[in-house]
Amino acid sequence: ARLFKTKVPVVELMNMRFVALLEVVETLILGPLMRVESGSVLGDLLGTLFTYCVARLLVRLTPRSWQSLTASRAVLIWIGYFAISLVAVRTALSSLLPSIFGNEFLAAHLAFRLVFVLGFVGIGIIKHLDSIADQELRATVEGLEQLVSRLRREVNTQRKELSWVLHGPVQSALISTAVELEMARKSGKPLVGFAQRMEEVVSSIGTGYTRSPDLDVLISEMKDVWGHSIVFDTSISQAARSHLKRDFALASSVVEFVREGVANAFRHAAAQNVTIRIFTHSDVMLNIEIINDGRPLEPSRKHGLGSSIFDEICWRWSINSLPDKTTKLTASMPCATTIPSAI
């Protein structure tokens, strides 16, 4: 069903030059070998030239509305082109100048050429469908990669936040409760509100994710720490800020990426100027660029902890030396609104 519903580029289905070349080969080599010739070899060559020119003219005159049609209609159009450029032209030339263009096997010749043309059109349609399927497969794989990246980022963020809750509020509450229990045991006084406090401690595991990663705060802190050594130039688009504000996991990952990227630029490259750009692409992908003017990358460098962090939180990331002797660290992170349409 898809074969007849999918639209194909009509004029691109046939390679006219290749077909004309095959006609010339058939005229000069195959025809004489098989003893299937016109009145003269010159007549065959001229007939091929006239046919090619008429076919090219028909393709050029193809209406714009015909240039993208279903496969079945494309086949019908090429049959029409065949009837005009080959059947009509060869028949007319054979009738007008039989001594030059005459061919007693003209009907068989035309029938063979029809099969030949339909074969080429069919191959063109199959190639086009294969290209569409390949594009859809790539889009599906890319969509799945983005989905996996988002899920991996969520797991990473939740794991860190749970660790923070257990080692922060929960641990503090348990220690304080243990101290109160010990004091109550020594004093002999009953401990009031113990059950309620334990319920609050347990519930904090599910509701204690209250930290809000703020990129502006991070940049301000970095300026305070490294301001005497690094000059920062930051740019965050409004669309990027909107995504960061409503997506906690994305904001956490961006903060972690920027913190690690800037730290590496200072620690490993001794950078003096760092440019941070954060923007969106088509409102579905957040892009981060960190450019520093420190020492260029070493060809034999090994991936460290930072690379593992980037693999965990990014969909794609790369680091490259630029022609102006700066180093550019880039990352792409799917936004929460990204829905793989091909899945």
C-alpha positions as CSV (number, residue, x, y, z in Angstrom):
1,A,0.0,0.0,0.0
2,R,2.8,2.4,0.8
3,L,4.3,1.8,-2.6
4,F,1.3,3.5,-4.2
5,K,0.8,6.2,-1.6
6,T,4.3,7.5,-1.0
7,K,5.1,10.5,-3.2
8,V,8.3,10.3,-5.3
9,P,10.3,12.9,-7.3
10,V,9.1,12.2,-10.8
11,V,11.8,13.9,-12.9
12,E,14.6,12.3,-10.7
13,L,13.5,8.7,-11.3
14,M,15.3,8.4,-14.6
15,N,19.0,9.2,-15.4
16,M,18.5,10.4,-19.0
17,R,22.2,10.7,-19.8
18,F,22.9,7.1,-18.6
19,V,20.0,5.8,-20.7
20,A,21.2,7.7,-23.8
21,L,24.7,6.3,-23.2
22,L,23.3,2.7,-23.1
23,E,21.4,3.5,-26.4
24,V,24.7,4.5,-28.0
25,V,26.4,1.3,-26.8
26,E,23.5,-0.8,-28.1
27,T,23.7,1.0,-31.5
28,L,27.5,0.7,-31.9
29,I,28.1,-2.7,-30.3
30,L,25.1,-4.8,-29.3
31,G,23.0,-4.1,-32.4
32,P,25.6,-5.1,-35.0
33,L,26.5,-8.2,-32.9
34,M,22.8,-9.3,-32.8
35,R,22.2,-8.2,-36.4
36,V,19.4,-5.9,-35.2
37,E,20.1,-2.6,-37.0
38,S,18.3,0.3,-38.6
39,G,18.9,1.5,-42.1
40,S,22.3,2.8,-40.9
41,V,24.3,3.2,-37.7
42,L,24.1,6.9,-38.3
43,G,20.3,6.7,-38.3
44,D,20.4,4.9,-35.0
45,L,22.7,7.5,-33.5
46,L,20.6,10.4,-34.8
47,G,17.4,8.7,-33.6
48,T,18.9,8.3,-30.2
49,L,19.9,12.0,-30.2
50,F,16.4,13.2,-31.3
51,T,14.8,10.9,-28.7
52,Y,17.1,12.2,-26.0
53,C,16.4,15.9,-26.9
54,V,12.6,15.4,-26.9
55,A,12.8,13.5,-23.5
56,R,14.9,16.3,-22.0
57,L,12.4,18.9,-23.3
58,L,9.5,17.0,-21.8
59,V,11.3,16.7,-18.4
60,R,12.1,20.5,-18.4
61,L,8.4,21.3,-19.3
62,T,7.1,19.1,-16.5
63,P,4.7,21.2,-14.4
64,R,5.7,21.9,-10.9
65,S,2.6,20.1,-9.6
66,W,3.8,16.9,-11.3
67,Q,7.2,16.8,-9.8
68,S,6.1,15.1,-6.6
69,L,3.4,12.4,-7.2
70,T,2.6,8.9,-6.0
71,A,4.6,6.1,-7.5
72,S,1.7,4.9,-9.7
73,R,1.2,8.3,-11.2
74,A,4.9,8.7,-11.8
75,V,4.9,5.4,-13.8
76,L,2.0,6.7,-15.9
77,I,3.8,10.0,-16.6
78,W,7.0,8.2,-17.7
79,I,5.0,5.9,-20.0
80,G,3.5,9.0,-21.5
81,Y,7.0,10.5,-21.9
82,F,8.1,7.2,-23.5
83,A,5.2,7.3,-26.0
84,I,6.0,10.8,-27.1
85,S,9.8,10.8,-27.0
86,L,10.5,7.3,-28.3
87,V,7.5,5.8,-30.0
88,A,6.3,8.9,-31.7
89,V,9.8,10.1,-32.7
90,R,11.1,6.8,-33.9
91,T,7.9,5.9,-35.8
92,A,7.9,9.3,-37.5
93,L,11.5,9.1,-38.5
94,S,11.1,5.6,-39.8
95,S,8.2,6.6,-41.9
96,L,9.7,9.8,-43.3
97,L,13.2,8.5,-44.0
98,P,13.1,4.7,-44.1
99,S,16.5,4.5,-45.8
100,I,18.2,6.0,-42.8
101,F,15.9,5.3,-39.8
102,G,14.0,2.3,-41.1
103,N,14.0,-0.8,-38.8
104,E,12.1,-4.0,-39.5
105,F,12.3,-4.8,-35.8
106,L,11.0,-1.4,-34.7
107,A,8.0,-2.8,-32.7
108,A,10.2,-5.2,-30.8
109,H,12.7,-2.5,-30.3
110,L,10.1,-0.2,-28.8
111,A,8.6,-2.9,-26.6
112,F,12.1,-3.7,-25.2
113,R,12.7,0.0,-24.6
114,L,9.4,0.2,-22.7
115,V,10.5,-2.6,-20.4
116,F,13.8,-0.9,-20.1
117,V,12.2,2.5,-19.1
118,L,9.8,0.9,-16.6
119,G,12.7,-1.0,-15.1
120,F,14.7,2.2,-14.5
121,V,11.6,4.0,-13.1
122,G,11.0,1.1,-10.8
123,I,14.6,1.1,-9.6
124,G,14.3,4.9,-9.0
125,I,11.1,4.4,-6.9
126,I,12.6,1.6,-4.9
127,K,15.7,3.7,-4.2
128,H,13.5,6.6,-3.1
129,L,11.5,4.4,-0.8
130,D,14.7,3.0,0.6
131,S,16.0,6.5,1.3
132,I,12.7,7.4,3.1
133,A,12.9,4.2,5.2
134,D,16.6,5.0,6.0
135,Q,15.7,8.5,7.1
136,E,12.8,7.2,9.3
137,L,15.1,4.6,10.8
138,R,17.7,7.2,11.6
139,A,15.0,9.5,13.1
140,T,13.7,6.7,15.2
141,V,17.2,5.7,16.4
142,E,18.0,9.4,17.2
143,G,14.7,9.8,19.0
144,L,15.5,6.7,21.1
145,E,19.0,8.0,21.9
146,Q,17.5,11.3,23.1
147,L,14.9,9.4,25.2
148,V,17.6,7.2,26.7
149,S,19.7,10.3,27.4
150,R,16.8,12.0,29.2
151,L,16.1,8.9,31.3
152,R,19.8,8.5,32.1
153,R,19.9,12.2,33.1
154,E,16.8,11.8,35.3
155,V,18.2,8.7,37.0
156,N,21.5,10.5,37.6
157,T,19.8,13.5,39.1
158,Q,17.4,11.5,41.3
159,R,20.3,9.4,42.6
160,K,22.3,12.5,43.6
161,E,19.2,14.2,45.1
162,L,18.4,11.0,47.1
163,S,21.9,10.9,48.3
164,W,21.7,14.5,49.3
165,V,18.5,13.9,51.2
166,L,19.8,10.8,53.0
167,H,23.0,12.5,54.0
168,G,21.4,15.8,54.7
169,P,18.0,16.2,56.2
170,V,17.4,12.6,56.9
171,Q,20.7,12.0,58.6
172,S,20.3,15.2,60.6
173,A,16.8,14.3,61.7
174,L,17.9,10.8,62.8
175,I,20.9,12.0,64.7
176,S,18.9,14.7,66.5
177,T,16.2,12.1,67.3
178,A,18.8,9.7,68.7
179,V,20.2,12.4,70.9
180,E,16.7,13.2,72.2
181,L,16.1,9.5,72.8
182,E,19.3,9.2,74.8
183,M,18.4,12.3,76.8
184,A,14.9,11.0,77.5
185,R,16.3,7.7,78.6
186,K,18.7,9.4,81.1
187,S,16.1,11.8,82.4
188,G,13.3,9.3,82.5
189,K,10.9,11.7,80.8
190,P,8.8,10.4,77.9
191,L,9.8,11.5,74.4
192,V,6.9,13.6,72.8
193,G,6.2,13.5,69.1
194,F,8.6,10.7,68.3
195,A,6.3,8.8,65.9
196,Q,5.3,12.0,64.1
197,R,9.0,13.0,63.7
198,M,9.8,9.6,62.2
199,E,7.0,9.9,59.7
200,E,8.4,13.3,58.7
201,V,11.9,11.8,58.3
202,V,10.6,9.0,56.0
203,S,8.3,11.3,54.0
204,S,11.3,13.6,53.4
205,I,12.8,10.9,51.2
206,G,10.0,11.4,48.7
207,T,9.4,15.1,49.1
208,G,12.8,16.4,50.1
209,Y,14.1,17.3,46.6
210,T,13.8,21.0,47.2
211,R,17.2,22.1,45.9
212,S,16.9,24.3,42.8
213,P,20.0,24.5,40.6
214,D,20.5,28.0,39.5
215,L,22.9,28.6,36.6
216,D,23.2,32.3,37.3
217,V,24.2,31.5,40.9
218,L,26.8,29.0,39.7
219,I,28.3,31.5,37.3
220,S,28.4,34.1,40.0
221,E,30.2,31.7,42.3
222,M,32.7,30.8,39.6
223,K,33.4,34.5,39.1
224,D,34.0,34.8,42.8
225,V,36.3,31.8,42.8
226,W,38.2,32.3,39.6
227,G,37.6,36.0,38.8
228,H,41.2,36.9,39.5
229,S,42.4,34.4,36.8
230,I,39.5,34.0,34.3
231,V,37.4,36.6,32.4
232,F,33.9,35.1,31.8
233,D,31.6,36.0,28.9
234,T,28.2,34.3,29.3
235,S,25.2,34.2,27.1
236,I,21.9,32.3,27.9
237,S,19.0,32.6,25.6
238,Q,15.5,33.3,26.9
239,A,14.2,30.0,25.5
240,A,17.0,28.1,27.3
241,R,16.2,29.9,30.6
242,S,12.5,28.8,30.1
243,H,13.5,25.1,29.7
244,L,16.0,25.3,32.7
245,K,13.3,26.8,34.9
246,R,10.7,24.1,34.4
247,D,13.1,21.0,34.0
248,F,14.9,20.3,37.3
249,A,17.0,17.4,35.8
250,L,18.0,19.4,32.8
251,A,19.0,22.4,35.0
252,S,21.0,20.1,37.3
253,S,22.8,18.5,34.3
254,V,23.6,21.9,32.7
255,V,25.0,23.2,36.0
256,E,27.1,20.1,36.4
257,F,28.4,20.3,32.8
258,V,29.3,24.0,33.0
259,R,31.0,23.5,36.4
260,E,33.1,20.6,35.1
261,G,33.8,22.3,31.8
262,V,35.0,25.6,33.3
263,A,37.0,23.7,36.0
264,N,38.8,21.7,33.3
265,A,39.5,24.8,31.3
266,F,41.3,26.3,34.3
267,R,42.9,23.2,35.7
268,H,44.1,21.5,32.5
269,A,44.5,24.4,30.0
270,A,45.2,27.4,32.3
271,A,42.6,29.4,30.4
272,Q,42.3,33.2,30.9
273,N,39.1,33.8,29.0
274,V,36.1,31.5,29.0
275,T,33.0,32.0,26.9
276,I,29.8,30.2,27.9
277,R,26.8,30.0,25.5
278,I,23.6,28.2,26.2
279,F,20.8,28.2,23.6
280,T,18.1,26.0,22.1
281,H,17.8,24.4,18.7
282,S,14.2,24.2,17.4
283,D,13.0,24.3,21.0
284,V,13.7,20.6,21.5
285,M,17.5,20.5,22.1
286,L,19.5,22.5,24.6
287,N,23.0,23.3,23.3
288,I,26.0,24.3,25.5
289,E,29.3,25.8,24.2
290,I,32.3,26.5,26.5
291,I,35.2,28.1,24.6
292,N,38.5,28.8,26.3
293,D,41.8,30.3,25.2
294,G,44.0,28.0,27.2
295,R,46.5,25.4,26.0
296,P,45.4,23.4,23.0
297,L,44.3,19.8,23.4
298,E,47.0,17.1,23.6
299,P,46.6,14.4,21.0
300,S,47.4,11.7,23.5
301,R,45.0,13.0,26.2
302,K,43.1,10.4,28.1
303,H,39.4,10.6,29.2
304,G,39.0,11.2,32.9
305,L,36.1,11.5,35.4
306,G,34.8,14.6,33.5
307,S,34.3,12.5,30.4
308,S,32.3,9.9,32.4
309,I,30.1,12.7,33.8
310,F,29.5,14.1,30.3
311,D,28.6,10.6,29.0
312,E,26.1,10.3,31.8
313,I,24.3,13.6,31.5
314,C,24.6,14.5,27.7
315,W,23.0,13.1,24.6
316,R,26.1,14.1,22.6
317,W,29.2,16.0,23.5
318,S,32.6,16.8,21.9
319,I,35.7,18.8,22.5
320,N,37.8,20.2,19.6
321,S,40.6,22.6,19.0
322,L,39.6,25.5,16.7
323,P,41.7,27.3,14.0
324,D,42.0,30.4,16.3
325,K,43.9,28.2,18.8
326,T,40.9,28.1,21.2
327,T,39.3,24.9,22.6
328,K,35.5,24.4,22.2
329,L,33.6,22.0,24.4
330,T,30.0,21.4,23.2
331,A,27.1,19.4,24.4
332,S,23.5,18.7,23.4
333,M,20.8,17.8,25.9
334,P,17.2,16.9,25.0
335,C,14.6,19.2,26.5
336,A,11.7,17.7,28.5
337,T,9.3,18.7,25.6
338,T,11.3,16.4,23.2
339,I,8.9,13.7,22.0
340,P,10.5,11.3,19.4
341,S,7.9,11.6,16.7
342,A,9.2,8.6,14.8
343,I,8.8,6.2,17.7
